[in-house]
Amino acid sequence: MSPDPRPSNPQPTPAVLILGGTTEGYALAEALAERADLRVVSSLAGRTDQPRLPPGEHRIGGFGGVPGLIDYLRTQRLDAVIDATHPFASAMGWNAAAACEALGLPLLRLERPAWQPQPGDDWWQVDDWPGAVAALRHSGARRVLLAVGRQELAPFADLDAIHFLIRAVSPPRPLPAFQDARLLLARGPFSLGDERALLRDERIDTLVCKNSGGEATAAKLAAARELGVRVIMRRRPQRPPSPRATDVSAALAWLDNCL
Ligand SMILES: NC(=O)c1ccc[n+]([C@@H]2O[C@H](COP(=O)([O-])OP(=O)(O)OC[C@H]3O[C@@H](n4cnc5c(N)ncnc54)[C@H](OP(=O)(O)O)[C@@H]3O)[C@@H](O)[C@H]2O)c1
């Protein structure tokens, strides 16, 4: 009888959890899709009704805070975590840092670079929405493009001397009671030509947005620069200190190094 070539006690396949739902999260799952030597699980928050599903395994919905995440990582025998959530989804990042520290697991933050002001820009950078509201009052803004996400409109609804053009991917539920607002449903990417036309046709004097970074929604900043439109830009929230990658290839290198 020939000997069995399989090892008697095979090592389990290393497993990585991607906290995803972002362009970077999908791109990483796609880059890892062909890796037979790795188990890849993507986690989506479950905020979207029919989310795009990444290749590999996936799960949907919150974990139940740090204890729930610790329990999940342990029972699913995960060996590493890559936090690829949106730059403004910081609660998940802090939970991931606490859970990985408790279990001694390696954690990488994969995050697209922030936008930086260019010569000619008129950026007013703020740390939160109350800061943006104060900046709007102080600036004398009259016609504002509000591109802050449909769930973050309420802080602006009391500004009744301003006409708001609210741009969102899907309808706010509910839409706060603005005195003077129009809803524009649109999904990026947006071209420079379209952004220029929108700002000009709507006679926008101020744009309010988050520093999400990335290409898909950056054209509004170039259009604002060209037309002299003021930008009230919310800075990114603080993240826990952890290794960082700004693109998928750096994340792949980190993963190969730590597993
Ligand atoms: N905030 C934004 O501007 C923005 C923009 C575009 C996309 N997103 C995406 O939308 C999701 C939610 O954003 P958020 O600002 O509400 O996040 P958050 O404030 O950081 O997270 C709130 C809670 O949602 C759950 N959660 C978040 N991301 C998750 C994931 N990938 N998998 C499983 N559970 C997740 C966690 O619940 P438990 O505590 O129960 O585990 C977390 O504590 C994120 O995945 C983010 O990437 C956010």
The ligand as a Gaussian input file, in Angstrom:
#p B3LYP/6-31G(d) Opt

LIG

0 1
 N      -20.670000      56.906000       7.444000
 C      -20.605000      57.149000       6.147000
 O      -20.474000      58.305000       5.696000
 C      -20.683000      56.007000       5.154000
 C      -20.677000      56.302000       3.784000
 C      -20.711000      55.249000       2.875000
 C      -20.741000      53.959000       3.324000
 N      -20.752000      53.695000       4.659000
 C      -20.759000      52.287000       5.074000
 O      -21.959000      52.042000       5.781000
 C      -21.713000      51.203000       6.897000
 C      -22.312000      51.826000       8.128000
 O      -21.748000      53.093000       8.307000
 P      -21.839000      53.832000       9.718000
 O      -21.290000      55.198000       9.538000
 O      -23.198000      53.624000      10.333000
 O      -20.786000      52.933000      10.527000
 P      -20.298000      53.015000      12.050000
 O      -20.907000      54.211000      12.712000
 O      -18.836000      52.869000      12.063000
 O      -20.903000      51.666000      12.634000
 C      -22.100000      51.580000      13.359000
 C      -22.384000      50.123000      13.592000
 O      -22.767000      49.501000      12.344000
 C      -22.244000      48.180000      12.304000
 N      -21.328000      48.079000      11.165000
 C      -20.674000      49.085000      10.504000
 N      -19.962000      48.609000       9.495000
 C      -20.149000      47.270000       9.502000
 C      -19.686000      46.205000       8.677000
 N      -18.904000      46.427000       7.607000
 N      -20.083000      44.949000       9.001000
 C      -20.898000      44.705000      10.051000
 N      -21.377000      45.673000      10.858000
 C      -21.015000      46.932000      10.571000
 C      -21.583000      47.929000      13.628000
 O      -22.598000      47.408000      14.466000
 P      -22.285000      46.453000      15.724000
 O      -21.762000      47.363000      16.788000
 O      -23.595000      45.837000      16.039000
 O      -21.255000      45.458000      15.298000
 C      -21.191000      49.330000      14.060000
 O      -20.983000      49.464000      15.448000
 C      -20.200000      50.996000       7.017000
 O      -19.871000      49.672000       6.667000
 C      -19.613000      51.993000       6.036000
 O      -18.476000      51.505000       5.373000
 C      -20.738000      54.699000       5.572000

